[in-house]
């Protein structure tokens, strides 16, 4: 593990920026955007289901004049 420690110290002292046009950076951006979109969709779906449940219990129906 001394080799790993040496490499870690070397990388910490001289970090190199990564170009935005490398395939790995593009893949990272693509996957990150996909995860963010999926989480947003899940949240929107959850909120819609809760709203539909609320309206089916407390609002609308044959006894209500509001539709």
Beta strands, then each sheet from edge to edge (+ up, - down):
end
